[in-house]
Amino acid sequence: MNKFKAFFGGLILIIVTFAIVFVTVLMYRANSQLSVETYIFQMDNSANQRVGPLQDINTMRPEGLRNKLIQKYIAEYFKVIPSSSSNNQNAGITVQGSNIVALSSPDVYNKWLESEAKTINEMSKAKVFRNVWVAPENIKPAKAPDWFEVQYVTKTWSESNNMSIPVIDDLGTVMMHVIFKPGFNPNKNIRKSLENGENPAKLFMFKVIDIQKIWGKQ
C-alpha cells in the first residue's frame, strides 16, 4: 500500500514539475514576442494644436508663412513663463526679450519693454503662467498696406503648478504693421543659428514696425 502511495505521489510530483516548466516556457516566449507601440500624447484634442507634417519652405504660400510668424510673434509678445527666481529684476523676459528684439523695430521693442514686459515680469515673479493662441482666421488685413488686425486668446493660471485652479480666459486685439518677404534672411547662417538653438522665427525676413493694442485686459 505504501509503495502504491509512493508511486502516485511521485507521479503527481512529476506532473506538477512538468506543468511549472511548461508555464515558465510560455511566459518566456510571450515576453520575447512583446512589442512596444509608441504614441504622441496631445495636451489638447483641438485640431489646430496637433503637430502637422513637415512643410517645404519653398512650396509654402507666403501668406501662410507670414501668418505663422505673426502667430509666433504675438505668443512671444504676451506669454508669461513662471520664474524660478523672484529676485531677478528681469526674471521672466530674458529669452522672450531676445526674440522680441530680433523681430521688432527698435521703437516697438522699447515700447514692449516699457509696457507688456513690465507686466510679464511681475506676473512671472508671482509664478503666473499665461499661454497665448492666434487662429489663422483671426489675422485679417487692414485697409492700410502691411497692417493687420490680429485677435488673440490667452489662458492664465494664477498658480503655475496647480491645475485645479480656475483658468482665466481672455481675448485681445492688436493692430500690427508688418514688413515681410518670403524666404530666409540672407544675412543669417541657418545651420549655425539652428545648432545654437536660436528661435527659427529669427531666420526669416520679418519685422514688426508698429503694434497698437485695441482692446484686452493684458
LINVENHU-V187671 format. One record per pair of residues at least 24 apart in sequence whose ideal C-beta (glycine too) atoms are under 10 Angstrom apart, sorted by the first residue. I is the first residue (numbers start at 1). J is the second residue. D is the distance in whole Angstrom. If there is no record, write none. Layout:
I/J/D  I/J/D
This chain:
44/133/10  46/133/9  48/133/8  48/134/10  48/135/7  48/136/8  48/137/10  49/133/8  57/182/8  57/183/7  57/184/7  57/203/10  57/204/9  58/182/9  58/183/9  60/182/8  61/182/9  62/180/8  62/181/8  62/182/4  62/183/9  63/136/9  63/139/9  63/141/9  63/180/10  63/182/9  64/136/8  64/182/10  65/180/8  65/182/6  65/183/9  65/204/7  65/206/9  66/139/8  66/148/9  66/178/7  66/180/5  66/181/9  66/182/8  66/204/9  66/206/7  67/134/8  67/135/10  67/136/5  67/137/9  67/138/10  67/139/5  67/148/9  67/150/9  67/180/10  68/134/10  68/136/8  68/139/10  68/201/8  68/204/9  68/206/10  69/103/8  69/178/8  69/180/7  69/200/10  69/201/6  69/204/6  69/205/10  69/206/5  69/207/10  69/208/9  70/103/10  70/134/7  70/136/9  70/138/10  70/139/6  70/148/7  70/150/6  70/152/10  70/174/10  70/176/7  70/178/7  70/180/9  70/206/8  70/208/9  71/132/9  71/133/8  71/134/4  71/135/8  71/136/7  71/138/9  71/139/8  71/150/9  71/152/9  71/201/10  72/99/8  72/103/8  72/134/9  72/199/8  72/200/9  72/201/5  72/202/10  72/204/10  72/206/9  73/99/8  73/100/8  73/103/6  73/104/8  73/108/10  73/134/9  73/150/9  73/174/10  73/176/8  73/178/8  73/201/7  73/206/8  73/207/10  73/208/6  73/211/9  74/132/6  74/133/9  74/134/5  74/138/10  74/139/9  74/150/6  74/151/10  74/152/5  74/154/10  74/172/9  74/174/7  74/176/8  74/208/10  74/211/9  75/99/9  75/131/8  75/132/5  75/133/8  75/134/7  75/152/8  75/154/10  75/201/10  76/100/6  76/102/10  76/103/7  76/104/10  76/112/9  76/132/8  76/199/8  76/201/8  77/103/9  77/104/9  77/108/9  77/112/7  77/116/6  77/117/9  77/120/9  77/132/8  77/152/9  77/174/8  77/176/10  77/208/9  77/211/7  77/213/10  77/218/10  78/112/10  78/116/7  78/119/9  78/120/8  78/130/7  78/131/9  78/132/5  78/134/10  78/152/7  78/154/6  78/172/7  78/174/9  78/213/10  78/216/9  78/218/6  79/120/8  79/124/10  79/129/9  79/130/6  79/131/6  79/132/5  79/154/8  80/116/10  80/119/8  80/120/5  80/121/9  80/122/9  80/123/5  80/124/6  80/126/9  80/127/10  80/128/6  80/129/6  80/130/4  80/131/8  80/132/9  80/154/9  80/156/8  80/157/9  80/160/9  80/218/9  81/120/9  81/123/9  81/124/6  81/128/9  81/129/7  81/130/8  81/131/9  81/160/9  82/123/8  82/124/6  82/125/9  82/126/8  82/127/4  82/128/7  82/129/5  82/130/10  82/157/9  82/159/9  82/160/4  82/161/8  83/120/10  83/121/8  83/123/9  83/124/4  83/125/5  83/126/9  83/127/7  83/128/10  83/160/10  84/124/10  84/127/9  85/124/10  85/125/8  86/124/9  86/125/5  86/126/8  86/127/8  87/125/9  88/121/9  88/124/9  88/125/8  89/121/8  89/125/9  90/117/8  90/118/10  90/120/10  90/121/6  90/124/9  90/125/10  91/120/10  91/121/6  91/122/10  91/124/5  91/125/5  92/117/9  92/119/10  92/120/5  92/121/5  92/122/8  92/123/7  92/124/2  92/125/7  92/126/10  92/127/10  92/128/9  93/117/5  93/118/9  93/120/6  93/121/6  93/124/7  94/121/10  95/199/8  96/120/7  96/121/10  96/124/9  97/121/10  98/198/9  98/199/8  98/202/9  99/198/9  99/199/5  99/201/7  99/202/7  100/208/9  101/202/10  102/198/9  102/199/7  102/201/8  102/202/5  102/203/10  102/206/9  102/207/9  103/178/10  103/199/9  103/201/6  103/202/7  103/204/9  103/206/6  103/207/7  103/208/6  104/206/10  104/207/7  104/208/5  104/209/8  104/210/10  104/211/8  105/177/9  105/179/9  105/207/6  105/208/7  105/209/5  105/210/8  105/211/10  107/208/10  107/209/8  107/210/7  107/211/10  108/176/9  108/177/9  108/207/9  108/208/5  108/209/7  108/210/6  108/211/6  109/208/9  111/210/9  111/211/7  111/212/9  112/208/10  112/211/8  115/213/8  115/218/10  116/211/10  116/213/9  116/218/7  119/218/7  120/218/9  123/156/8  123/158/9  123/218/9  124/160/10  126/158/8  126/159/9  126/160/9  127/157/9  127/158/8  127/159/6  127/160/5  127/161/8  127/162/9  128/156/7  128/157/7  128/158/6  128/159/8  128/160/7  128/168/10  129/155/9  129/156/7  129/157/5  129/158/9  129/159/8  129/160/4  129/161/9  129/162/10  129/167/10  130/154/6  130/155/7  130/156/4  130/157/8  130/158/10  130/160/10  130/168/9  130/170/9  130/218/8  131/155/5  131/156/8  131/157/9  131/167/10  132/156/10  132/170/10  132/172/9  132/218/9  134/174/10  138/171/10  138/173/9  139/176/9  139/178/10  140/173/10  142/175/6  142/176/9  142/177/9  144/175/9  144/177/8  145/177/9  146/176/9  146/177/6  146/178/6  146/179/6  146/180/8  146/209/8  146/210/10  147/175/6  147/176/7  147/177/5  147/178/8  147/209/9  147/210/8  147/212/10  148/174/9  148/175/7  148/176/5  148/177/8  148/178/6  148/180/10  148/211/10  149/173/6  149/174/8  149/175/6  149/176/8  149/214/8  150/174/5  150/175/8  150/176/6  150/178/10  150/211/9  150/214/9  151/214/9  151/215/10  151/216/9  152/216/8  152/218/9  154/216/8  154/217/9  154/218/6  156/217/10  156/218/9  168/217/9  170/216/7  170/217/5  170/218/7  171/215/8  171/216/7  171/217/9  171/218/10  172/213/7  172/214/8  172/215/6  172/216/2  172/217/7  172/218/6  173/212/10  173/213/7  173/214/4  173/215/6  173/216/6  174/208/10  174/211/6  174/212/6  174/213/5  174/214/6  174/215/9  174/216/8  175/210/8  175/211/7  175/212/5  175/213/8  175/214/6  176/208/6  176/209/8  176/210/7  176/211/5  176/212/8  177/207/9  177/208/7  177/209/4  177/210/4  177/211/7  177/212/9  178/206/7  178/207/7  178/208/6  178/209/7  178/210/9  178/211/9  179/205/8  179/206/7  179/207/5  179/208/8  179/209/6  180/204/8  180/205/7  180/206/5  180/207/8  180/208/10  181/205/4  181/206/8  181/207/10  182/206/10
